[in-house]
Amino acid sequence: MFQDALLWAGQLLNISIPFLASSQQTVLSYSTYDDFIAHCESFASKASLPGATIHFSQYVPAGTNISLDDNHPTCQISHWVVPSNVCRVAMSVSTSSESEMSSEAWLPYNYTGRFLATTNRGLGGCILYNEMEYASTLRFATIGMNTGFNGSTGAPMLNNPNAIADYAYRSVHMGTTAGKELTKQFYGSASRKSYYLGCSSGGRQGFKEAQDFPEDFDGILAGAPALGLPRIVAWGNYLSQAVGPPDSETFLTPPLWALVYDEVLKQCDKLDGTEDGLLEDPNKCDFLPETLLCVKGQKKACLTSNQVEAVRKIFSPMYGLNGELIYPRMQPGINTKRQMPFYFDGSPSFLSEDWFRHVVYNSTSWDGRTFTLEDAAAALRQNPFNVETYNGDLSAFASRGSKLLSYHGLQDWVIPSEMSQLYYAHVARTMSLPPAELDKFYRLFFISGMEHCRDGDGAWAIGQDRDAYGGKDAEENALMALVRWVEEGVAPEVLRGVKYSEEDAITPEYWRAHCKWPKKNRYIGPGSSTEESAWICE
Amino acid sequence: MFQDALLWAGQLLNISIPFLASSQQTVLSYSTYDDFIAHCESFASKASLPGATIHFSQYVPAGTNISLDDNHPTCQISHWVVPSNVCRVAMSVSTSSESEMSSEAWLPYNYTGRFLATTNRGLGGCILYNEMEYASTLRFATIGMNTGFNGSTGAPMLNNPNAIADYAYRSVHMGTTAGKELTKQFYGSASRKSYYLGCSSGGRQGFKEAQDFPEDFDGILAGAPALGLPRIVAWGNYLSQAVGPPDSETFLTPPLWALVYDEVLKQCDKLDGTEDGLLEDPNKCDFLPETLLCVKGQKKACLTSNQVEAVRKIFSPMYGLNGELIYPRMQPGINTKRQMPFYFDGSPSFLSEDWFRHVVYNSTSWDGRTFTLEDAAAALRQNPFNVETYNGDLSAFASRGSKLLSYHGLQDWVIPSEMSQLYYAHVARTMSLPPAELDKFYRLFFISGMEHCRDGDGAWAIGQDRDAYGGKDAEENALMALVRWVEEGVAPEVLRGVKYSEEDAITPEYWRAHCKWPKKNRYIGPGSSTEESAWICE
């Protein structure tokens, strides 16, 4: 942070800091705090962005509870307390002659010269204020954007190729381009480095950028990416069918899922060297659910053969009509006691129905219960605008020196982490680069005890979001580790995460250093499993 | 063996030994050794078996090198030195009005009252003299049989449903029935217990007996069973196609397969607690072949992306046209340095072509290189006489008190051991019996360092065959452990195997106790990995 402070001082004084290359300098459009406020309030009328309309710019002092009247009700956020002083700018950006997206910029006074874009989740277009808050507090000029449409469902994509294109790839690129220009005009010169932060659908969008718009970002932090998106939605239907409705013989009640979880731990927790309730490598877990079979006359909770069959199916990969892998298995170790995956609730997976109704078939009455592998094939064939995001050639991204830092939770019950492994291996083969070579621009970390993007039983707070970090230095924060990698060439060997207490979800309890794939954590002691030094990556 | 000796003495004296139940007694047709010889030489003319023709009976003193003139040349055995005194009887047994099988009995002088049947390997019908020698030396009245046809290929099954029926299920049952009657007539009363010994195709035949003829045997020792036979042959074609012919981009030369083996060990050998060249649980091995990718300009041996893709395919399961599992993956840990699997030699798998030509399509020109998943589906649909041998209901076998002891090598590169796990789980679900309940009649052991039925890098000599045991007591011999389980109710918790020296293949080097599934061996020390006590089953 010392270098940042010097840089910031240099910017304020409008002088060059000798050790900074000229490409790292920005020329600020303001010098004092009052200037910043005045500049902000008048910025909307002064700025001019090609293809974009600026709606307003407003100074937001730290602590302001801003009203988000325009936010779609399904986004479930109508107000947001902004914790740092920012200039907030709202704009619309054309994504085609017939479509546009909304974007919002939070531009901090104490700007570091770094630009950062954030996007969305699921099939929806909600601006992620949590990520905007996080990045702007870390002094990035931060752009949040919808995905060409608002709300938390794929309904706007019905019969709407523009919306699909925006969702698949276009909005992020257009929003980023506009956001960069806005940032440049606001601060007086281009940002010296540009970053991306996203998880889930936002993680996929980060990979899409690395694949198709390698010039957009110098560093991408992409978590739990929804790579192979049409595959995920097919798999969701498959899982829902495997358990069936609540009255079917294959359905498991929550107490039975809790039983399954306990048995997974019993069989597999120790494989990483210690039984701490966390699987450091679910791939090693060859789960045998038959141990839970009911014996005649058994009183204790147990599973019928049909239920065991369902569990086995869920923890096995899904294959398609030509015997090809559609999607990896649900990973053992997901805590079905802490959090019941929506796939298992007895109704068709909402996410899956949503995609098939609004994108694959344009039929809002399509019923997930009718799902067959033919439907899976149809979704994979369609793959609109290559939303699958599975191009394994990252050579343009790599050769311009950009860095891709990805993480995936090992308790992720929405998108199994194995998908990130499969893509990693695909990139390796496509580019003929073994892990040691991929390390130069693409690093992947698996986070034990992390569910989808956050939460879970382990030390999952790695610096991926607001309320998800144990510190703001590169040693303890994935986003700042990415910054250091990009700006200083020091790449992360581990991502350290903090475990919050279960009581208040804030108090740090312990740290764990999560390994860079393909290394995995193994407990060697002699300290307890909550001691970082008791683990090695091997 | 003390009880056997007493029993034997009782038989000679034709008196009851008090502690033996009357069902365990036999009344011998001879009393002195000279009687035995005379009885043997005249037996062919005296005996009368329904549906069978006895060709000859001859006394064979220990050390005789018998000539096997009638043995099919592809069986590659024309002589056999018989190491113990036996009465050898040859017969033909009708298997239908239009078909027959050959069978041979080796009836020891010092008979224990135990009957044992052995069968065949592969798609052929060769009598296994090694197994006959082994069992008769252990004083079983031993029956060897062809499979309704002779030779080592499936050619006799071409347009011949009788031969297919004999191969699939009939010959073993008919041969056993005749063999039991022959034994009864020879010794004067029925054998007190009947056993089965077989591996590979013979292992499958053992399971077929347990499934369909539960009365035939009190104890079955079935190794590396070819369960799901039409699946194996489909998989063989699939593997051969994955590597392709020697000039294809996916083909790996033997040195490259050696490289793959070394890398598998590097990634996975330590997962069982120690690096001794043996994987105690290949399921835990999540092999990442991309580590071997060639980097631009690399001099050291390495793999191209296409070769890595082929390796990945081989170590992944095979799925069919409806996304259903056809066959599990080739198991990591097979020593492709010691022994190159025939699937990888660049030509279509002989075994697979053999089955498709002579059973599935009745077309001797069918070419394995044209194989598609449609062919796999055709083979599975055909499943003649349920040769798949996958009935999961062993209740008749279990309820009569019979015992099934199965083993499978963890370096088996012909039939992956995971197939035995899948069947085990299938039986568990079909009968709703968890492992602790299956233990009462069905126990499965995985043998580290065992290739197909025998050989390999580990302590694979468990008592499955001649030259494959470290002792003749139940504690060190799988066959005698089965006998003890059947006759005394003491079931094996481990199968102890001996490792022979690489130099002479005879000198015992160390022992390892192989665990009863689903337990696996883990090294805990403190002794070296060659000490039995350094391992625990957990």
Interface residues (C-beta under 8 A of the other chain):
Chain A: L271 D281 N283 K284 D286 L288 E290 T291 L292 L293 C294 V295 K296 T304 S305 V308 E309 R312 S316 M318 Y319 G320 L321 N322 G323 E324 L325 I326 L373 A425 A428 R429 T430 S432 L433 P434 P435 E437 P518
Chain B: L271 D281 N283 K284 D286 L288 E290 T291 L292 L293 C294 V295 K296 T304 S305 V308 E309 R312 S316 M318 Y319 G320 L321 N322 G323 E324 L325 I326 L373 A425 A428 R429 T430 S432 L433 P434 P435 E437 P518
